Structures are given as C-alpha cells and as structure tokens.
Amino acid sequence: MAHVVFDQAEQRELREAARDEFPESLALTYVLEDLASEGIDVNGCRDGDDIRAEKGLPELSGEAFEVA
C-alpha cells in the first residue's frame, strides 16, 4: 500500500499555507490540514475519469464548456 507521509516541518508548512491561502473556506482549510497530518493513501485515490464513470457522466470531449 502506497502512503505519502509528511514530516513535521512539511506538516507545519502545509497547515500554514492552507490557513493563509483559504481563510474564507474553513472546510477546505480543515481538509488540507487533515491531509497534512494524516498523509495521503495513494492507493485510495481515483482519477476524474473513474469518478465520472461511477456517477454515470459522459466522458469529457476536450471542448471547453460555455458558461452563461
């Protein structure tokens, strides 16, 4: 099982960056801080194509979407 773990200095830097970059989004800051402290299980990650297929969404065509 692949697992990325950050040392204490990296954890501190990641936490500080999360607080500085996303002060208006406490939920996002929490998630990033949690990733810093817990690490990342690379085997548990899925890419966007897998998630789209799981949700029954069509594949991306590579064309930009128009936003109204």
N, C-alpha and C positions, 0 to 999 in steps of 0.2 A: 504494500500500500504506500503510495507516494503522499507525503505530508510535508508542506512547507512550514517551517517554524522560524519565527523571527527572534533574534537575540534581544536582550533587554534594551539596548541602545536603539535598535531598529523599532522595537515596540513603542518606545517613548517618542521617537521621531514621527512614526505613523499616527499616533494618537494626537500629537500636537498639530500635525498637518490636517487631520480630519477636523479638529476644532477650529483651526484658522480658516480653512477653505469653505466649510459648510456651516457657519454659525446659525444660519436661518433654518437649517434642517436637522433637528435633533435626532430623528430616526436614522438618517443617513450617517450622521456622526457616530451614533451608537453602533451601527453595523460595522463601520470601518474600524472603530476601536475594538470591537469584538474580534474581527478578523486579525487585528494586530496581536491580540493577547492569545487567541486560540490557534492561530495558524490557519492554513488552508489545506483541506483534503483534496488533492488534485484529482484523485480517482472519483470523487463525488461530483465533480464539475461536469456540466453539459454545455454544449455549444448552442448557439441560436438556432441552427437548423434542427437539432434534436427537439428543442422546446417547441418550435413551430409545428413539427410533425406530430408531437404529442398532443398539441392543442387543436390539431386539425386545420391549421392555417396553410395557405398555399406557399410554395417556395417563392423567395424573392427573385424578381426578374432582373435586378440590377438597375432598373429605371428608378429615377427619383419620383417620390410621391408629391403630388401637388397639395399644398395646404391652403385652404380657403381663408 
